[in-house]
Amino acid sequence: MTTASDTPTRSRRNRRAEILEAAARLFAARGFHGVSIEDIGGAVGVSGPALYRHFDGKDALLSEMLLDISSRLRESAVTVATTAAGPEETLDALLDVQIAFATEHPALITVHDRELGNVPEPARRQIRRLQRLYVEEWVTVLAELHPACPAARLRAATHAVFGLLNSTPHSAGELPAHDMRPMLHAMARAAIAAAIG
């Protein structure tokens, strides 16, 4: 049940999400240094200084943006790994998680690729750690499916598949999602088979 005291918290959380989404689009289009706090505020209909009620500054905003998505991907992978019926189903579910991210958030992919170096060091270490843990969820599943394959090869194959799936900033809008997702899934499965085969 929602109470009156929940509303401000939910509203603040939604506003933060709206700001993060707008900032991701702007950072992807113009680069971190090409976007001001005023630009981000204008994109969500508030003055730039009003954003400081939500974030300490652009660095903090970028850090939270990349920490949030890294954390969500890791949590999704853990959920999949603990609930799927077996390794084949787990791999398919992991692919679905990554494909949903890639097709729904191409701006975040661009921002991560270009701007991770602008994240302050403590947050950058956290992001890298979450990403390593996410990769290891994939490697664990692939090792169950291909026990004779060295872990280093499985890890390299995982990164290669991410590269394939995370190419969506270049192809976004070319195909509708209901066509793009199964195509990406089939291509990723083929790439894994070719890499590990």
N, C-alpha and C positions, 0 to 999 in steps of 0.2 A: 504494500500500500504506500502511495506517495503522500508525504506530509508536507506542510508548508515549509518546514525547515530544509527539506530536500531540494526545493525549487532553486534557491540561489546557487547551491553547489552544482546542480545539473546545468543550470544556465551558464555558470562560469566555465564548466568543463566543455560545453558545446561551443562557447565563444573561443576558448583556447584552440579547439579542434578547427574551427573556422579560420582562425588566424594562421595556424600551421599549414592548412591546405592552401590558403592564399599565398603565403610566403613560399611554399614549395613551387607553385606555378611561376611566381616572379623570379625566384632564384634560378629555376630551370631556364627561363626565357632570357634573363639578363645577367646572370651570375651573381654570386653573393655580394661582391663589392659594387655591383651596378644597381643595387636596390637599397633604398633608405628605409628607415623606420616609417617615415611619412608616406612612402609608396605603399608599404604594407598596410598601414592604417587606412589609407585611401581605398585600398582594395576591399576592406571590410566595413567601410563607412564610418570610421572613427578618426580622430586626430592622431597623429603619430605618437605624441606624448601619452595618450590614453593607453597605448599598448604596454607601457611600463607597469600598468596594474596587473598585467598577465605574465610578462617576461622581463627579465633584467636588461635585456638588450638583444641585438641581432645574434650575437654569439650564443647566448642562452637559447634563443629560439631555434637556431640551427642545430644545436646539440640535442634539444628535446625532440626535434623532428626526426633525427636519425636514430636516436636512442629508442624512441617509441616504435618505429617500424622494425628495427632490429629485434626488440623485445617481443613484439607481436608475432613476428615470423618464428622466433625460437619457441614461444609458448604454443603456437599452432602445431609445430613439428612434434613437440613433446606430447601434446594431446593426441595427435594422429598415431604416434608410435605406441601409445599406451591403450588405444581403443580399437585399432584396426585388427582384422581377423588374422592376418599373416603378413609375411614380408612383401608379397606381390601387391596385396591390397594397400599396405603401408606406402610402398613406393608410388602407387597411383595417387594416393591421397596427398603425399608430399608434393608430387608434381602439380596436383590441383591447387594446393596452397600457393606454390610459387607462381603458377600461371595466373591465378586470381590477382596476386600482388602485381605481377608484371603488366597485366592488361588494365587494371584499375588505377595504378599509380605510376605511370611512366615518368611523371615529373620528379618523383622521389628517386627513381633510378638515376636520372640525370644529375640531380643534386648530389646524391651520394658519390657518383663517379667523379664529379668535378670539384666538390666542395668539402670532402671529408678532411682535407688538410687545413681547413679554416675552423674546424672544431677544436676547442681548447683540449690540451693533452689528456687531462683526466677523463673527460667524456669520450674522447677518441679511443682510449684504452678500453673503456666499457663497451663501446660499439664493436670494436674488434673482437673482444672476448665473446660477446653474444653471437657474432657472426661465426666464430670458430665453433662454438657449441652447436649452432644451427647446421653447419657443414657436417659435424660429427654425427648428428642424427641421421643424415643421409648415408654417411659412410657405414654406420652400423647396420642399416637396412640392406645396403648393397652387399655388405660382407656376409649377411645371412643368405642372400641369393647367390653369391659367387664366392664361396669360402676359400677357393684356391687363388683368388686374385689378391695381389699385394695391396695393403691399405693405401700406399702412396698412389697407386694407379686408380683406386676407387676415389680417392680425394681429388685427383686431377680430373677424373671424369665428371665428378660433381661440379667442380668449378667451371668446366667446359659447358655443362648443361645450363648452369646459371647464366653464362655468357650468351648462350643461344636464347634462352627465355627472356633475359633482360635486354634483348635488342628492341623491345617494343617502343622505346622513344623514337626509333627510326621508322616503325611501321604502324604506329597508332593511327587509326582512322582508315587504314587501307582496306580492312575487312571488318565486318561486324563481329562483336565478341563471340556470338554463338558459332561463328565459323573459325575465328582465330584460335579459340581455346582448344578445340579438338585437334586442330592442325599442329599447334605447339606441343600438345601432349604426344601425338604420334611421332613428331620429329625428335622430341626429347628421349622417348623410348628407343628410337632407332639409334640415336647418338650414344646412349648408354650401351646398347648391345654392340655397337661397332667398337666402342672404346674398351669394353671388357671382354667381348667375344672370345 
